[in-house]
C-alpha cells in the first residue's frame, strides 16, 4: 500500500508521510521547545498530507505524550 503525497515526492511507501511528519515535528521542537505541540501537529498534518488516523496518532502519542 502506498500513500499519495503532492509535490515532487510523488508516491511514498506506506507510513513514509508519518515518518517525515515526525522528523519535521522533532526538528521544530528542537529549534523552539516553547511551541504549541497540538498546533504543530495540525500544521504537520497539512504539510505532509496525513490522514485523520495519523493525525490522531500524533496528537495522542507525540503532542500529549500519551
Buried (B, 14 or more C-beta within 10 A) or exposed (E): EEBEBEEEBEEBEEEBBBEBBBEBBEEBBEEEEEEEBEEBBBBBBEBBBBEEEBBEBBBEEBBEEE
